[in-house]
Amino acid sequence: MDINIVLVVIGFLLFLLAVSGVRVVNQVERGIVFRFGRAQPHIRQPGLRFLIPGVEHMKKVNVQIVTMPIPTQEGITRDNVSVRVDAVAYFRVQDPMRAAIEVQNYLFAVEQVAQTSLRSIIGKSELDDLLTNREELNKGLALMIDSPALGWGIHIDRVEIKDVQLPEAMKRSIARQAEAERERRSRVIVADGELRAAHKLADASGIMSQTPGALQLRLLQTVVEVAAEKNSTLIMPLPVELLRFFDRAAQAGTREQTAEPATAGAERIQPDGEQQVQPQGEQPALTEHRLAEEEQPAVTGLGAAQDEAARPAPLTDVGVPDPRKPHRSGSAKRAE
């Protein structure tokens, strides 16, 4: 009886000992077995695993992708702008043995490396790169963190910059710059549209000039469109040919008025009806003589002597020298 009780007790203790050596490794974990403090090279895969109680113990390592937010880091960019940047890192354990042996706490180690790498990226980059070239910065930041993490059995999948916080003055400056850029683009678009419209109008003008009926159709269409509107304006179409006639007549009148002053004083009508062109220097004398003839009253019926006396003196008698005769002074005449 006593022996049976002892056997039962021994069997129960052995069962407890065997149960204490049973370990379950989950699908997302890998087991590192230490025997007398020494890591075994064989990594335990997911499933039911047995350990020697009191001799072996297991350390489980999660191999899932870890999402780790990087705290906000403040720094000064290469163009001397103070910014605050935060990011997020995605990594996973690639070598469970190194992650369990090489580093005490790989999560804390990766977080510290990520913070220092982010501050380094801020100092090496310009503000425009942080705002517009984040893809390249993300790749560079991932490489900087992944380099030391590989020695710990950690692989950095990717790192992304979440937000870049700027000072208020810099925000206003960037807003003004963006507004000016949008204004420039809008002006370029409007100018390009006007240029294309001008080309189209020039082509249409050439086509309509070759087809006179098209211009009349366009005129009638415009009249119909205006007449459809509810207004009191009466539009009377005026033929274009009439405008061209008035234009040609005005140009001809302008040419005649320009030619008349050049020939007004260059002609003199002789008594016999012939025209004789006189030099410009003789025009004043001829004009005075003609005025004298016009002012002299007509004397008729007094005889030949009176007619001769009433006839105006020749040009040479009124003090107008004859250019064909040599000029003599008054003393010479008295001497004669």
C-alpha positions in Angstrom: 0.0 0.0 0.0 2.8 2.4 0.9 4.7 1.4 -2.2 1.7 2.2 -4.5 1.3 5.6 -2.9 5.0 6.3 -3.5 4.8 5.2 -7.1 1.8 7.4 -7.7 3.6 10.4 -6.2 6.7 9.7 -8.3 4.6 9.4 -11.4 2.8 12.6 -10.7 6.1 14.4 -10.2 7.4 13.1 -13.4 4.3 14.2 -15.2 4.7 17.7 -13.8 8.3 17.7 -14.8 7.5 16.6 -18.3 4.8 19.2 -18.6 7.1 22.0 -17.4 9.4 21.2 -20.3 6.7 21.7 -23.0 6.8 25.0 -24.9 4.5 26.2 -27.7 6.1 28.4 -30.4 3.5 30.6 -32.2 3.5 31.2 -36.0 4.8 34.7 -35.7 7.6 33.7 -33.3 11.0 31.9 -33.4 12.5 30.2 -30.4 16.1 30.4 -29.3 17.1 27.6 -26.8 19.8 28.2 -24.2 21.3 25.1 -22.6 23.3 25.9 -19.5 23.4 29.5 -20.7 24.7 28.7 -24.2 22.5 29.4 -27.2 21.8 26.4 -29.4 22.4 26.9 -33.1 19.1 25.2 -34.0 16.2 27.8 -34.0 12.9 26.3 -32.9 10.2 26.7 -35.5 6.5 27.2 -34.7 4.8 24.3 -33.0 5.0 22.2 -29.8 8.6 22.0 -28.5 10.1 20.0 -25.5 12.8 21.3 -23.3 14.8 19.6 -20.6 13.4 21.1 -17.4 16.0 22.8 -15.4 18.6 22.5 -18.1 17.2 24.4 -21.1 15.1 27.5 -21.4 13.7 29.3 -24.5 13.6 32.9 -25.6 11.0 33.8 -28.2 11.6 36.5 -30.8 8.7 38.1 -32.8 9.4 38.2 -36.6 6.4 40.4 -37.5 6.9 43.8 -39.1 7.1 46.4 -36.3 5.7 49.9 -36.8 7.7 52.3 -34.8 6.9 56.0 -34.7 9.9 58.2 -34.6 9.5 61.2 -32.1 9.5 64.7 -33.5 13.0 66.0 -34.1 13.8 69.7 -34.3 16.7 70.8 -36.4 18.1 73.5 -38.8 18.2 72.8 -42.5 21.2 73.5 -44.7 19.6 76.8 -45.8 19.2 77.9 -42.1 15.5 77.2 -41.6 14.3 75.8 -38.3 11.9 72.9 -38.8 10.3 70.1 -36.8 10.1 66.7 -38.5 8.5 63.4 -37.4 8.6 60.1 -39.2 7.6 56.4 -38.9 9.8 53.3 -39.4 8.8 49.8 -40.5 11.2 47.0 -39.7 11.3 43.3 -38.9 13.6 40.7 -37.3 15.5 39.0 -40.1 17.9 36.9 -37.9 16.4 35.9 -34.6 19.7 34.6 -33.2 21.4 38.0 -33.6 18.4 39.9 -32.3 18.5 37.8 -29.2 22.2 37.8 -28.6 23.8 40.9 -30.3 21.6 43.6 -28.7 19.9 43.7 -25.3 16.7 45.5 -26.6 16.6 45.8 -30.3 13.4 47.9 -30.2 15.0 50.6 -28.2 18.2 50.4 -30.2 16.4 50.9 -33.5 14.4 53.8 -32.1 17.6 55.7 -31.0 19.3 55.1 -34.4 16.2 56.4 -36.2 16.1 59.6 -34.2 19.8 60.4 -34.8 19.5 59.5 -38.5 16.5 61.8 -38.9 18.3 64.8 -37.3 21.2 64.1 -39.7 18.9 64.1 -42.7 17.4 67.4 -41.6 20.9 69.1 -41.3 22.0 67.8 -44.8 18.8 68.8 -46.6 17.3 72.0 -47.8 13.8 73.1 -47.1 12.7 72.6 -50.6 13.9 69.0 -50.5 12.0 68.3 -47.2 8.8 69.7 -48.8 9.0 68.3 -52.4 11.6 65.5 -52.5 10.5 63.3 -49.7 10.8 60.1 -51.6 14.5 60.4 -52.0 14.9 61.5 -48.4 12.9 58.5 -47.2 15.2 56.2 -49.1 18.3 57.9 -47.7 16.9 57.7 -44.1 16.1 54.0 -44.5 19.6 53.3 -45.6 21.1 55.2 -42.7 19.0 53.2 -40.2 19.5 49.9 -41.9 23.3 50.0 -41.9 23.8 49.5 -38.1 20.5 47.5 -37.7 21.8 44.7 -40.0 24.4 43.8 -37.3 21.5 43.2 -34.9 19.6 41.0 -37.3 17.1 43.7 -38.1 16.0 44.7 -41.6 14.5 48.1 -42.2 11.7 47.8 -44.7 11.0 51.5 -45.2 11.0 54.9 -43.4 8.6 57.7 -44.2 8.6 61.3 -43.1 5.2 62.1 -41.8 5.1 65.9 -41.3 7.4 68.9 -41.6 6.4 71.8 -39.3 7.6 75.3 -40.3 7.6 78.6 -38.5 4.6 80.9 -39.2 6.7 83.5 -41.0 8.1 80.8 -43.3 4.6 79.5 -44.0 3.4 83.0 -45.1 6.5 83.3 -47.3 5.8 80.0 -49.0 2.2 80.9 -49.4 3.1 84.1 -51.2 5.6 82.3 -53.4 3.0 79.7 -54.4 0.5 82.4 -55.2 3.0 84.2 -57.4 3.8 80.9 -59.2 0.1 80.2 -59.8 -0.4 83.8 -61.1 2.6 83.3 -63.5 1.2 80.0 -64.8 -2.3 81.5 -65.3 -0.8 84.4 -67.3 1.2 82.0 -69.5 -1.9 80.0 -70.2 -3.9 83.1 -71.1 -1.2 84.4 -73.3 -0.9 81.0 -75.1 -4.7 80.9 -75.6 -4.6 84.5 -77.1 -1.8 83.5 -79.4 -3.7 80.4 -80.7 -6.8 82.5 -81.1 -4.9 85.1 -83.1 -3.6 82.4 -85.4 -7.1 81.0 -85.9 -8.5 84.5 -86.6 -5.7 85.1 -89.1 -6.5 81.8 -90.9 -10.2 82.6 -90.8 -9.6 86.1 -92.2 -7.6 84.7 -95.1 -10.3 82.2 -95.9 -13.0 84.9 -95.7 -11.0 87.3 -97.9 -10.9 84.6 -100.6 -14.6 84.0 -100.3 -16.6 87.3 -100.3 -19.9 85.6 -99.7 -18.6 84.3 -96.4 -18.2 87.8 -95.1 -21.8 88.7 -95.9 -23.0 85.5 -94.3 -21.0 86.4 -91.2 -22.6 89.9 -91.2 -26.1 88.5 -91.5 -25.4 86.0 -88.7 -24.3 88.8 -86.4 -27.4 90.8 -87.2 -29.6 87.9 -86.4 -27.8 87.3 -83.1 -28.1 91.0 -82.1 -31.8 91.1 -83.2 -32.5 88.1 -80.9 -31.6 90.1 -77.9 -34.2 92.2 -76.1 -32.9 95.7 -76.7 -33.9 98.9 -78.5 -30.8 99.1 -80.7 -31.4 99.1 -84.4 -28.5 97.8 -86.5 -28.3 98.5 -90.2 -25.7 96.5 -92.1 -23.4 98.6 -94.2 -21.8 97.0 -97.3 -18.0 96.8 -97.0 -17.6 97.9 -100.6 -19.1 101.2 -99.8 -16.6 101.8 -97.0 -13.8 100.9 -99.4 -15.2 103.5 -101.9 -15.2 106.2 -99.3 -11.7 105.2 -98.2 -10.3 105.5 -101.8 -12.1 108.8 -102.3 -10.6 110.3 -99.2 -7.1 109.1 -100.2 -7.5 110.7 -103.7 -8.6 114.0 -102.2 -5.7 114.0 -99.8 -3.3 113.6 -102.8 -4.9 116.4 -104.7 -4.6 118.8 -101.8 -1.0 118.0 -101.4 -0.2 118.6 -105.1 -2.0 122.0 -105.4 0.3 124.2 -103.2 3.3 123.0 -105.1 1.9 124.3 -108.5 -0.2 127.3 -107.3 2.4 130.1 -107.9 4.4 128.5 -110.7 2.1 129.4 -113.7 1.0 132.7 -115.2 -1.7 133.1 -117.9 -0.5 135.3 -120.8 -3.0 137.5 -122.8 -2.8 135.2 -125.8 -4.0 132.2 -123.7 -0.6 130.5 -123.4 0.8 129.4 -120.1 4.3 130.4 -119.1 6.2 129.1 -116.1 8.0 131.8 -114.3 10.7 131.5 -111.8 9.6 131.7 -108.2 11.6 134.9 -107.6 9.5 136.9 -110.1 6.0 135.9 -108.8 5.6 139.0 -106.4 6.3 141.5 -109.2 4.0 139.8 -111.6 1.3 139.6 -109.0 1.5 143.4 -108.4 1.3 144.1 -112.1 -1.7 141.9 -112.6 -3.5 143.6 -109.6 -2.7 147.0 -111.1 -4.3 146.0 -114.4 -7.4 144.8 -112.7 -7.8 147.9 -110.6 -7.3 150.3 -113.6 -10.7 151.4 -114.9 -11.5 150.8 -118.5 -11.4 154.0 -120.5 -13.1 153.9 -123.9 -14.0 156.4 -126.5 -11.3 159.0 -125.5 -9.1 158.5 -128.4 -5.8 156.8 -128.9 -3.8 159.2 -126.8 -6.0 158.8 -123.8 -6.0 155.1 -124.2 -2.3 155.1 -124.3 -2.2 157.2 -121.2 -4.6 155.0 -119.4 -2.7 151.9 -120.2 -0.6 150.8 -117.2 3.1 151.3 -117.5 5.3 148.3 -118.2 7.1 146.5 -115.5 10.3 148.3 -116.1 8.6 151.7 -115.5 7.3 150.8 -112.1 10.7 150.0 -110.6 10.8 146.3 -111.5 14.2 145.6 -113.1 14.3 143.5 -116.2 16.5 140.5 -115.5 17.6 140.4 -119.2 19.1 144.0 -119.2 22.0 145.2 -117.2 21.2 147.3 -114.2 22.4 151.0 -114.3 22.4 153.4 -111.5 20.6 156.7 -111.3 23.7 158.8 -111.9 24.4 157.0 -115.1 20.9 157.8 -116.4 21.4 161.5 -115.6 24.7 161.6 -117.4 23.0 160.2 -120.5 
